[in-house]
Amino acid sequence: MKVSVNKIDEVMEFLLNKLGLEPSAIVKCPEVVGLSVEKNFVPRVAVIKFLRSNRLIKYGKNTDIDFLTIFQYPEEIFLEKFVNRYDEAPRSCSSAKQSRSSTERRWRKKS
């Protein structure tokens, strides 16, 4: 996989500074460096934050969710695990973001 230096910088900036992930954790999942911040990370983080804020899921150490894992899920699995099983999540998250990711387009179709 070839990834530009700018792309790596953008992804690392997001993962380290916005999410507070440890570099050692990112090194264990190098495939996330090839993902898009706007198309992959931002929509999924918005969904997880929404679910956490509504106490629908837990996040953190000793829980079953971590961001590096959810970033690696194929879209179908992510939607099944975190969107389709919650009635409110698709409408609320899609209205909260302006991203034009394929995930968001699916949510809008369901609303």
Backbone atoms as SQL, in Angstrom:
CREATE TABLE atoms (id INTEGER PRIMARY KEY, chain TEXT, resi INTEGER, resn TEXT, atom TEXT, x REAL, y REAL, z REAL);
INSERT INTO atoms VALUES
  (1, 'A', 1, 'MET', 'N', 0.844, -1.173, 0.000),
  (2, 'A', 1, 'MET', 'CA', 0.000, 0.000, 0.000),
  (3, 'A', 1, 'MET', 'C', 0.892, 1.240, 0.000),
  (4, 'A', 2, 'LYS', 'N', 0.662, 2.122, -0.954),
  (5, 'A', 2, 'LYS', 'CA', 1.406, 3.371, -1.007),
  (6, 'A', 2, 'LYS', 'C', 0.527, 4.479, -0.460),
  (7, 'A', 3, 'VAL', 'N', 1.087, 5.243, 0.474),
  (8, 'A', 3, 'VAL', 'CA', 0.362, 6.342, 1.089),
  (9, 'A', 3, 'VAL', 'C', 1.292, 7.542, 1.131),
  (10, 'A', 4, 'SER', 'N', 0.769, 8.715, 0.771),
  (11, 'A', 4, 'SER', 'CA', 1.607, 9.915, 0.744),
  (12, 'A', 4, 'SER', 'C', 1.947, 10.372, 2.160),
  (13, 'A', 5, 'VAL', 'N', 3.014, 11.133, 2.254),
  (14, 'A', 5, 'VAL', 'CA', 3.436, 11.681, 3.542),
  (15, 'A', 5, 'VAL', 'C', 2.333, 12.578, 4.114),
  (16, 'A', 6, 'ASN', 'N', 1.699, 13.378, 3.254),
  (17, 'A', 6, 'ASN', 'CA', 0.615, 14.259, 3.718),
  (18, 'A', 6, 'ASN', 'C', -0.542, 13.454, 4.298),
  (19, 'A', 7, 'LYS', 'N', -0.869, 12.357, 3.649),
  (20, 'A', 7, 'LYS', 'CA', -1.951, 11.490, 4.114),
  (21, 'A', 7, 'LYS', 'C', -1.600, 10.900, 5.476),
  (22, 'A', 8, 'ILE', 'N', -0.376, 10.424, 5.623),
  (23, 'A', 8, 'ILE', 'CA', 0.076, 9.860, 6.902),
  (24, 'A', 8, 'ILE', 'C', 0.013, 10.919, 7.989),
  (25, 'A', 9, 'ASP', 'N', 0.477, 12.126, 7.671),
  (26, 'A', 9, 'ASP', 'CA', 0.430, 13.225, 8.643),
  (27, 'A', 9, 'ASP', 'C', -0.997, 13.532, 9.082),
  (28, 'A', 10, 'GLU', 'N', -1.916, 13.576, 8.121),
  (29, 'A', 10, 'GLU', 'CA', -3.319, 13.873, 8.424),
  (30, 'A', 10, 'GLU', 'C', -3.928, 12.803, 9.334),
  (31, 'A', 11, 'VAL', 'N', -3.690, 11.547, 8.994),
  (32, 'A', 11, 'VAL', 'CA', -4.236, 10.442, 9.781),
  (33, 'A', 11, 'VAL', 'C', -3.618, 10.428, 11.182),
  (34, 'A', 12, 'MET', 'N', -2.306, 10.576, 11.268),
  (35, 'A', 12, 'MET', 'CA', -1.646, 10.557, 12.573),
  (36, 'A', 12, 'MET', 'C', -2.093, 11.738, 13.429),
  (37, 'A', 13, 'GLU', 'N', -2.252, 12.894, 12.838),
  (38, 'A', 13, 'GLU', 'CA', -2.752, 14.076, 13.560),
  (39, 'A', 13, 'GLU', 'C', -4.111, 13.765, 14.182),
  (40, 'A', 14, 'PHE', 'N', -4.984, 13.176, 13.398),
  (41, 'A', 14, 'PHE', 'CA', -6.328, 12.848, 13.885),
  (42, 'A', 14, 'PHE', 'C', -6.273, 11.801, 14.994),
  (43, 'A', 15, 'LEU', 'N', -5.560, 10.709, 14.748),
  (44, 'A', 15, 'LEU', 'CA', -5.520, 9.619, 15.716),
  (45, 'A', 15, 'LEU', 'C', -4.827, 10.006, 17.021),
  (46, 'A', 16, 'LEU', 'N', -3.737, 10.724, 16.917),
  (47, 'A', 16, 'LEU', 'CA', -2.979, 11.092, 18.115),
  (48, 'A', 16, 'LEU', 'C', -3.600, 12.276, 18.850),
  (49, 'A', 17, 'ASN', 'N', -3.883, 13.345, 18.129),
  (50, 'A', 17, 'ASN', 'CA', -4.305, 14.574, 18.780),
  (51, 'A', 17, 'ASN', 'C', -5.814, 14.695, 18.995),
  (52, 'A', 18, 'LYS', 'N', -6.605, 14.217, 18.072),
  (53, 'A', 18, 'LYS', 'CA', -8.064, 14.319, 18.221),
  (54, 'A', 18, 'LYS', 'C', -8.626, 13.185, 19.078),
  (55, 'A', 19, 'LEU', 'N', -8.090, 11.971, 18.887),
  (56, 'A', 19, 'LEU', 'CA', -8.613, 10.829, 19.632),
  (57, 'A', 19, 'LEU', 'C', -7.755, 10.442, 20.824),
  (58, 'A', 20, 'GLY', 'N', -6.528, 10.940, 20.858),
  (59, 'A', 20, 'GLY', 'CA', -5.650, 10.637, 21.986),
  (60, 'A', 20, 'GLY', 'C', -5.134, 9.211, 22.022),
  (61, 'A', 21, 'LEU', 'N', -5.042, 8.582, 20.853),
  (62, 'A', 21, 'LEU', 'CA', -4.527, 7.218, 20.806),
  (63, 'A', 21, 'LEU', 'C', -3.015, 7.209, 20.998),
  (64, 'A', 22, 'GLU', 'N', -2.523, 6.106, 21.480),
  (65, 'A', 22, 'GLU', 'CA', -1.093, 5.945, 21.695),
  (66, 'A', 22, 'GLU', 'C', -0.417, 5.501, 20.400),
  (67, 'A', 23, 'PRO', 'N', 0.778, 6.032, 20.110),
  (68, 'A', 23, 'PRO', 'CA', 1.499, 5.596, 18.905),
  (69, 'A', 23, 'PRO', 'C', 1.721, 4.082, 18.868),
  (70, 'A', 24, 'SER', 'N', 1.974, 3.490, 19.999),
  (71, 'A', 24, 'SER', 'CA', 2.213, 2.041, 20.034),
  (72, 'A', 24, 'SER', 'C', 0.984, 1.255, 19.588),
  (73, 'A', 25, 'ALA', 'N', -0.207, 1.777, 19.854),
  (74, 'A', 25, 'ALA', 'CA', -1.436, 1.105, 19.411),
  (75, 'A', 25, 'ALA', 'C', -1.601, 1.242, 17.898),
  (76, 'A', 26, 'ILE', 'N', -1.278, 2.413, 17.368),
  (77, 'A', 26, 'ILE', 'CA', -1.420, 2.663, 15.931),
  (78, 'A', 26, 'ILE', 'C', -0.451, 1.789, 15.137),
  (79, 'A', 27, 'VAL', 'N', 0.746, 1.599, 15.657),
  (80, 'A', 27, 'VAL', 'CA', 1.750, 0.778, 14.991),
  (81, 'A', 27, 'VAL', 'C', 1.242, -0.660, 14.818),
  (82, 'A', 28, 'LYS', 'N', 0.407, -1.124, 15.730),
  (83, 'A', 28, 'LYS', 'CA', -0.136, -2.485, 15.641),
  (84, 'A', 28, 'LYS', 'C', -1.203, -2.616, 14.559),
  (85, 'A', 29, 'CYS', 'N', -1.720, -1.499, 14.061),
  (86, 'A', 29, 'CYS', 'CA', -2.772, -1.505, 13.033),
  (87, 'A', 29, 'CYS', 'C', -2.391, -0.568, 11.887),
  (88, 'A', 30, 'PRO', 'N', -1.307, -0.855, 11.171),
  (89, 'A', 30, 'PRO', 'CA', -0.831, 0.074, 10.150),
  (90, 'A', 30, 'PRO', 'C', -1.826, 0.306, 9.016),
  (91, 'A', 31, 'GLU', 'N', -2.766, -0.614, 8.803),
  (92, 'A', 31, 'GLU', 'CA', -3.733, -0.451, 7.718),
  (93, 'A', 31, 'GLU', 'C', -4.632, 0.770, 7.905),
  (94, 'A', 32, 'VAL', 'N', -4.774, 1.264, 9.138),
  (95, 'A', 32, 'VAL', 'CA', -5.632, 2.435, 9.343),
  (96, 'A', 32, 'VAL', 'C', -5.044, 3.697, 8.720),
  (97, 'A', 33, 'VAL', 'N', -3.734, 3.702, 8.489),
  (98, 'A', 33, 'VAL', 'CA', -3.087, 4.870, 7.884),
  (99, 'A', 33, 'VAL', 'C', -3.600, 5.112, 6.464),
  (100, 'A', 34, 'GLY', 'N', -4.066, 4.074, 5.806),
  (101, 'A', 34, 'GLY', 'CA', -4.579, 4.210, 4.445),
  (102, 'A', 34, 'GLY', 'C', -6.028, 4.649, 4.363),
  (103, 'A', 35, 'LEU', 'N', -6.703, 4.784, 5.501),
  (104, 'A', 35, 'LEU', 'CA', -8.115, 5.170, 5.503),
  (105, 'A', 35, 'LEU', 'C', -8.272, 6.684, 5.464),
  (106, 'A', 36, 'SER', 'N', -9.428, 7.123, 5.044),
  (107, 'A', 36, 'SER', 'CA', -9.727, 8.550, 4.947),
  (108, 'A', 36, 'SER', 'C', -10.253, 9.089, 6.273),
  (109, 'A', 37, 'VAL', 'N', -9.699, 10.214, 6.701),
  (110, 'A', 37, 'VAL', 'CA', -10.183, 10.856, 7.924),
  (111, 'A', 37, 'VAL', 'C', -11.646, 11.258, 7.752),
  (112, 'A', 38, 'GLU', 'N', -11.967, 11.916, 6.644),
  (113, 'A', 38, 'GLU', 'CA', -13.326, 12.413, 6.422),
  (114, 'A', 38, 'GLU', 'C', -14.335, 11.311, 6.111),
  (115, 'A', 39, 'LYS', 'N', -13.936, 10.310, 5.366),
  (116, 'A', 39, 'LYS', 'CA', -14.884, 9.270, 4.959),
  (117, 'A', 39, 'LYS', 'C', -14.992, 8.121, 5.954),
  (118, 'A', 40, 'ASN', 'N', -13.940, 7.841, 6.691),
  (119, 'A', 40, 'ASN', 'CA', -13.948, 6.699, 7.599),
  (120, 'A', 40, 'ASN', 'C', -13.972, 7.101, 9.070),
  (121, 'A', 41, 'PHE', 'N', -13.025, 7.932, 9.472),
  (122, 'A', 41, 'PHE', 'CA', -12.878, 8.231, 10.892),
  (123, 'A', 41, 'PHE', 'C', -13.984, 9.135, 11.431),
  (124, 'A', 42, 'VAL', 'N', -14.212, 10.264, 10.786),
  (125, 'A', 42, 'VAL', 'CA', -15.161, 11.250, 11.312),
  (126, 'A', 42, 'VAL', 'C', -16.571, 10.673, 11.475),
  (127, 'A', 43, 'PRO', 'N', -17.141, 10.013, 10.457),
  (128, 'A', 43, 'PRO', 'CA', -18.488, 9.462, 10.651),
  (129, 'A', 43, 'PRO', 'C', -18.553, 8.396, 11.749),
  (130, 'A', 44, 'ARG', 'N', -17.568, 7.543, 11.818),
  (131, 'A', 44, 'ARG', 'CA', -17.599, 6.473, 12.820),
  (132, 'A', 44, 'ARG', 'C', -17.406, 7.024, 14.227),
  (133, 'A', 45, 'VAL', 'N', -16.520, 7.998, 14.377),
  (134, 'A', 45, 'VAL', 'CA', -16.345, 8.630, 15.684),
  (135, 'A', 45, 'VAL', 'C', -17.639, 9.323, 16.102),
  (136, 'A', 46, 'ALA', 'N', -18.317, 9.973, 15.156),
  (137, 'A', 46, 'ALA', 'CA', -19.591, 10.642, 15.468),
  (138, 'A', 46, 'ALA', 'C', -20.624, 9.633, 15.957),
  (139, 'A', 47, 'VAL', 'N', -20.698, 8.484, 15.326),
  (140, 'A', 47, 'VAL', 'CA', -21.652, 7.453, 15.744),
  (141, 'A', 47, 'VAL', 'C', -21.317, 6.963, 17.151),
  (142, 'A', 48, 'ILE', 'N', -20.047, 6.648, 17.389),
  (143, 'A', 48, 'ILE', 'CA', -19.641, 6.138, 18.700),
  (144, 'A', 48, 'ILE', 'C', -19.886, 7.187, 19.782),
  (145, 'A', 49, 'LYS', 'N', -19.561, 8.444, 19.510),
  (146, 'A', 49, 'LYS', 'CA', -19.802, 9.500, 20.499),
  (147, 'A', 49, 'LYS', 'C', -21.291, 9.656, 20.784),
  (148, 'A', 50, 'PHE', 'N', -22.110, 9.573, 19.748),
  (149, 'A', 50, 'PHE', 'CA', -23.552, 9.651, 19.941),
  (150, 'A', 50, 'PHE', 'C', -24.044, 8.506, 20.821),
  (151, 'A', 51, 'LEU', 'N', -23.598, 7.297, 20.521),
  (152, 'A', 51, 'LEU', 'CA', -24.036, 6.136, 21.291),
  (153, 'A', 51, 'LEU', 'C', -23.549, 6.211, 22.737),
  (154, 'A', 52, 'ARG', 'N', -22.326, 6.683, 22.921),
  (155, 'A', 52, 'ARG', 'CA', -21.790, 6.850, 24.279),
  (156, 'A', 52, 'ARG', 'C', -22.556, 7.910, 25.042),
  (157, 'A', 53, 'SER', 'N', -22.833, 9.040, 24.404),
  (158, 'A', 53, 'SER', 'CA', -23.514, 10.136, 25.096),
  (159, 'A', 53, 'SER', 'C', -24.937, 9.765, 25.497),
  (160, 'A', 54, 'ASN', 'N', -25.516, 8.827, 24.787),
  (161, 'A', 54, 'ASN', 'CA', -26.854, 8.346, 25.111),
  (162, 'A', 54, 'ASN', 'C', -26.825, 7.053, 25.927),
  (163, 'A', 55, 'ARG', 'N', -25.617, 6.726, 26.405),
  (164, 'A', 55, 'ARG', 'CA', -25.390, 5.547, 27.248),
  (165, 'A', 55, 'ARG', 'C', -25.885, 4.250, 26.619),
  (166, 'A', 56, 'LEU', 'N', -25.739, 4.181, 25.316),
  (167, 'A', 56, 'LEU', 'CA', -26.109, 2.961, 24.611),
  (168, 'A', 56, 'LEU', 'C', -24.941, 1.985, 24.527),
  (169, 'A', 57, 'ILE', 'N', -23.716, 2.521, 24.608),
  (170, 'A', 57, 'ILE', 'CA', -22.512, 1.682, 24.633),
  (171, 'A', 57, 'ILE', 'C', -21.515, 2.283, 25.607),
  (172, 'A', 58, 'LYS', 'N', -20.537, 1.474, 26.003),
  (173, 'A', 58, 'LYS', 'CA', -19.429, 1.948, 26.825),
  (174, 'A', 58, 'LYS', 'C', -18.198, 1.990, 25.943),
  (175, 'A', 59, 'TYR', 'N', -17.248, 2.831, 26.314),
  (176, 'A', 59, 'TYR', 'CA', -15.998, 2.923, 25.571),
  (177, 'A', 59, 'TYR', 'C', -14.871, 3.118, 26.555),
  (178, 'A', 60, 'GLY', 'N', -13.737, 2.555, 26.263),
  (179, 'A', 60, 'GLY', 'CA', -12.556, 2.772, 27.078),
  (180, 'A', 60, 'GLY', 'C', -11.891, 1.457, 27.420),
  (181, 'A', 61, 'LYS', 'N', -10.945, 1.528, 28.319),
  (182, 'A', 61, 'LYS', 'CA', -10.239, 0.320, 28.723),
  (183, 'A', 61, 'LYS', 'C', -11.224, -0.664, 29.333),
  (184, 'A', 62, 'ASN', 'N', -10.982, -1.918, 29.065),
  (185, 'A', 62, 'ASN', 'CA', -11.800, -3.013, 29.589),
  (186, 'A', 62, 'ASN', 'C', -13.234, -3.000, 29.061),
  (187, 'A', 63, 'THR', 'N', -13.457, -2.417, 27.907),
  (188, 'A', 63, 'THR', 'CA', -14.758, -2.515, 27.257),
  (189, 'A', 63, 'THR', 'C', -14.547, -3.168, 25.904),
  (190, 'A', 64, 'ASP', 'N', -15.640, -3.443, 25.227),
  (191, 'A', 64, 'ASP', 'CA', -15.528, -4.184, 23.975),
  (192, 'A', 64, 'ASP', 'C', -15.347, -3.288, 22.749),
  (193, 'A', 65, 'ILE', 'N', -15.108, -2.011, 22.932),
  (194, 'A', 65, 'ILE', 'CA', -14.976, -1.106, 21.789),
  (195, 'A', 65, 'ILE', 'C', -13.671, -0.327, 21.890),
  (196, 'A', 66, 'ASP', 'N', -12.946, -0.273, 20.811),
  (197, 'A', 66, 'ASP', 'CA', -11.831, 0.667, 20.701),
  (198, 'A', 66, 'ASP', 'C', -11.811, 1.182, 19.275),
  (199, 'A', 67, 'PHE', 'N', -11.377, 2.431, 19.116),
  (200, 'A', 67, 'PHE', 'CA', -11.460, 3.076, 17.815),
  (201, 'A', 67, 'PHE', 'C', -10.680, 2.356, 16.729),
  (202, 'A', 68, 'LEU', 'N', -9.506, 1.850, 17.021),
  (203, 'A', 68, 'LEU', 'CA', -8.733, 1.180, 15.981),
  (204, 'A', 68, 'LEU', 'C', -9.460, -0.048, 15.458),
  (205, 'A', 69, 'THR', 'N', -10.194, -0.715, 16.315),
  (206, 'A', 69, 'THR', 'CA', -10.976, -1.867, 15.867),
  (207, 'A', 69, 'THR', 'C', -12.132, -1.419, 14.983),
  (208, 'A', 70, 'ILE', 'N', -12.875, -0.401, 15.421),
  (209, 'A', 70, 'ILE', 'CA', -14.030, 0.014, 14.616),
  (210, 'A', 70, 'ILE', 'C', -13.620, 0.610, 13.283),
  (211, 'A', 71, 'PHE', 'N', -12.444, 1.196, 13.202),
  (212, 'A', 71, 'PHE', 'CA', -11.981, 1.740, 11.919),
  (213, 'A', 71, 'PHE', 'C', -11.680, 0.625, 10.925),
  (214, 'A', 72, 'GLN', 'N', -11.367, -0.547, 11.412),
  (215, 'A', 72, 'GLN', 'CA', -11.014, -1.657, 10.533),
  (216, 'A', 72, 'GLN', 'C', -12.226, -2.464, 10.065),
  (217, 'A', 73, 'TYR', 'N', -13.372, -2.296, 10.716),
  (218, 'A', 73, 'TYR', 'CA', -14.561, -3.031, 10.291),
  (219, 'A', 73, 'TYR', 'C', -14.963, -2.631, 8.880),
  (220, 'A', 74, 'PRO', 'N', -15.330, -3.592, 8.052),
  (221, 'A', 74, 'PRO', 'CA', -15.951, -3.230, 6.776),
  (222, 'A', 74, 'PRO', 'C', -17.240, -2.460, 7.074),
  (223, 'A', 75, 'GLU', 'N', -17.673, -1.648, 6.139),
  (224, 'A', 75, 'GLU', 'CA', -18.840, -0.799, 6.363),
  (225, 'A', 75, 'GLU', 'C', -20.072, -1.591, 6.792),
  (226, 'A', 76, 'GLU', 'N', -20.313, -2.729, 6.152),
  (227, 'A', 76, 'GLU', 'CA', -21.483, -3.548, 6.503),
  (228, 'A', 76, 'GLU', 'C', -21.473, -3.965, 7.962),
  (229, 'A', 77, 'ILE', 'N', -20.331, -4.398, 8.450),
  (230, 'A', 77, 'ILE', 'CA', -20.227, -4.847, 9.837),
  (231, 'A', 77, 'ILE', 'C', -20.378, -3.665, 10.791),
  (232, 'A', 78, 'PHE', 'N', -19.730, -2.543, 10.461),
  (233, 'A', 78, 'PHE', 'CA', -19.874, -1.355, 11.312),
  (234, 'A', 78, 'PHE', 'C', -21.337, -0.932, 11.408),
  (235, 'A', 79, 'LEU', 'N', -22.025, -0.878, 10.277),
  (236, 'A', 79, 'LEU', 'CA', -23.431, -0.478, 10.281),
  (237, 'A', 79, 'LEU', 'C', -24.270, -1.439, 11.118),
  (238, 'A', 80, 'GLU', 'N', -24.012, -2.717, 10.986),
  (239, 'A', 80, 'GLU', 'CA', -24.783, -3.706, 11.752),
  (240, 'A', 80, 'GLU', 'C', -24.533, -3.576, 13.250),
  (241, 'A', 81, 'LYS', 'N', -23.274, -3.430, 13.634),
  (242, 'A', 81, 'LYS', 'CA', -22.933, -3.383, 15.054),
  (243, 'A', 81, 'LYS', 'C', -23.329, -2.076, 15.740),
  (244, 'A', 82, 'PHE', 'N', -23.224, -0.955, 15.018),
  (245, 'A', 82, 'PHE', 'CA', -23.361, 0.333, 15.686),
  (246, 'A', 82, 'PHE', 'C', -24.471, 1.243, 15.163),
  (247, 'A', 83, 'VAL', 'N', -25.066, 0.918, 14.041),
  (248, 'A', 83, 'VAL', 'CA', -26.101, 1.790, 13.496),
  (249, 'A', 83, 'VAL', 'C', -27.445, 1.077, 13.423),
  (250, 'A', 84, 'ASN', 'N', -27.501, -0.020, 12.724),
  (251, 'A', 84, 'ASN', 'CA', -28.770, -0.690, 12.467),
  (252, 'A', 84, 'ASN', 'C', -29.478, -1.158, 13.728),
  (253, 'A', 85, 'ARG', 'N', -28.741, -1.471, 14.767),
  (254, 'A', 85, 'ARG', 'CA', -29.394, -1.976, 15.974),
  (255, 'A', 85, 'ARG', 'C', -29.958, -0.873, 16.863),
  (256, 'A', 86, 'TYR', 'N', -29.681, 0.380, 16.538),
  (257, 'A', 86, 'TYR', 'CA', -30.199, 1.503, 17.318),
  (258, 'A', 86, 'TYR', 'C', -31.094, 2.363, 16.431),
  (259, 'A', 87, 'ASP', 'N', -32.324, 2.563, 16.830),
  (260, 'A', 87, 'ASP', 'CA', -33.280, 3.317, 16.017),
  (261, 'A', 87, 'ASP', 'C', -32.897, 4.776, 15.814),
  (262, 'A', 88, 'GLU', 'N', -32.397, 5.456, 16.849),
  (263, 'A', 88, 'GLU', 'CA', -32.127, 6.882, 16.768),
  (264, 'A', 88, 'GLU', 'C', -30.801, 7.223, 16.100),
  (265, 'A', 89, 'ALA', 'N', -29.826, 6.353, 16.156),
  (266, 'A', 89, 'ALA', 'CA', -28.467, 6.680, 15.729),
  (267, 'A', 89, 'ALA', 'C', -28.371, 7.189, 14.296),
  (268, 'A', 90, 'PRO', 'N', -28.987, 6.552, 13.313),
  (269, 'A', 90, 'PRO', 'CA', -28.794, 7.030, 11.945),
  (270, 'A', 90, 'PRO', 'C', -29.286, 8.455, 11.731),
  (271, 'A', 91, 'ARG', 'N', -30.474, 8.787, 12.190),
  (272, 'A', 91, 'ARG', 'CA', -31.018, 10.134, 11.976),
  (273, 'A', 91, 'ARG', 'C', -30.206, 11.179, 12.715),
  (274, 'A', 92, 'SER', 'N', -29.904, 10.939, 13.969),
  (275, 'A', 92, 'SER', 'CA', -29.206, 11.928, 14.776),
  (276, 'A', 92, 'SER', 'C', -27.789, 12.165, 14.292),
  (277, 'A', 93, 'CYS', 'N', -27.093, 11.105, 13.959),
  (278, 'A', 93, 'CYS', 'CA', -25.711, 11.264, 13.527),
  (279, 'A', 93, 'CYS', 'C', -25.622, 11.900, 12.147),
  (280, 'A', 94, 'SER', 'N', -26.511, 11.538, 11.248),
  (281, 'A', 94, 'SER', 'CA', -26.410, 12.111, 9.909),
  (282, 'A', 94, 'SER', 'C', -26.779, 13.585, 9.919),
  (283, 'A', 95, 'SER', 'N', -27.671, 13.993, 10.785),
  (284, 'A', 95, 'SER', 'CA', -28.023, 15.403, 10.827),
  (285, 'A', 95, 'SER', 'C', -26.950, 16.219, 11.534),
  (286, 'A', 96, 'ALA', 'N', -26.132, 15.575, 12.351),
  (287, 'A', 96, 'ALA', 'CA', -25.087, 16.275, 13.093),
  (288, 'A', 96, 'ALA', 'C', -23.839, 16.518, 12.260),
  (289, 'A', 97, 'LYS', 'N', -23.674, 15.814, 11.150),
  (290, 'A', 97, 'LYS', 'CA', -22.468, 15.934, 10.340),
  (291, 'A', 97, 'LYS', 'C', -22.794, 16.440, 8.946),
  (292, 'A', 98, 'GLN', 'N', -21.828, 17.018, 8.308),
  (293, 'A', 98, 'GLN', 'CA', -21.974, 17.446, 6.916),
  (294, 'A', 98, 'GLN', 'C', -21.174, 16.568, 5.975),
  (295, 'A', 99, 'SER', 'N', -20.510, 15.533, 6.515),
  (296, 'A', 99, 'SER', 'CA', -19.689, 14.650, 5.702),
  (297, 'A', 99, 'SER', 'C', -20.530, 13.948, 4.651),
  (298, 'A', 100, 'ARG', 'N', -19.958, 13.712, 3.472),
  (299, 'A', 100, 'ARG', 'CA', -20.681, 13.036, 2.410),
  (300, 'A', 100, 'ARG', 'C', -20.196, 11.605, 2.239),
  (301, 'A', 101, 'SER', 'N', -19.880, 10.963, 3.349),
  (302, 'A', 101, 'SER', 'CA', -19.400, 9.584, 3.269),
  (303, 'A', 101, 'SER', 'C', -20.525, 8.652, 2.850),
  (304, 'A', 102, 'SER', 'N', -20.163, 7.509, 2.346),
  (305, 'A', 102, 'SER', 'CA', -21.181, 6.541, 1.943),
  (306, 'A', 102, 'SER', 'C', -21.976, 6.067, 3.156),
  (307, 'A', 103, 'THR', 'N', -21.344, 6.020, 4.305),
  (308, 'A', 103, 'THR', 'CA', -22.067, 5.640, 5.510),
  (309, 'A', 103, 'THR', 'C', -23.187, 6.620, 5.789),
  (310, 'A', 104, 'GLU', 'N', -22.903, 7.898, 5.709),
  (311, 'A', 104, 'GLU', 'CA', -23.921, 8.908, 5.974),
  (312, 'A', 104, 'GLU', 'C', -25.026, 8.855, 4.929),
  (313, 'A', 105, 'ARG', 'N', -24.692, 8.634, 3.678),
  (314, 'A', 105, 'ARG', 'CA', -25.717, 8.566, 2.638),
  (315, 'A', 105, 'ARG', 'C', -26.679, 7.420, 2.934),
  (316, 'A', 106, 'ARG', 'N', -26.176, 6.317, 3.444),
  (317, 'A', 106, 'ARG', 'CA', -27.047, 5.196, 3.809),
  (318, 'A', 106, 'ARG', 'C', -27.990, 5.594, 4.935),
  (319, 'A', 107, 'TRP', 'N', -27.471, 6.328, 5.917),
  (320, 'A', 107, 'TRP', 'CA', -28.301, 6.746, 7.056),
  (321, 'A', 107, 'TRP', 'C', -29.445, 7.637, 6.556),
  (322, 'A', 108, 'ARG', 'N', -29.136, 8.547, 5.661),
  (323, 'A', 108, 'ARG', 'CA', -30.166, 9.467, 5.162),
  (324, 'A', 108, 'ARG', 'C', -31.270, 8.719, 4.436),
  (325, 'A', 109, 'LYS', 'N', -30.922, 7.672, 3.714),
  (326, 'A', 109, 'LYS', 'CA', -31.916, 6.878, 3.005),
  (327, 'A', 109, 'LYS', 'C', -32.872, 6.205, 3.986),
  (328, 'A', 110, 'LYS', 'N', -32.362, 5.832, 5.158),
  (329, 'A', 110, 'LYS', 'CA', -33.182, 5.143, 6.139),
  (330, 'A', 110, 'LYS', 'C', -34.077, 6.091, 6.922),
  (331, 'A', 111, 'SER', 'N', -33.749, 7.379, 6.978),
  (332, 'A', 111, 'SER', 'CA', -34.530, 8.333, 7.781),
  (333, 'A', 111, 'SER', 'C', -35.862, 8.625, 7.148);
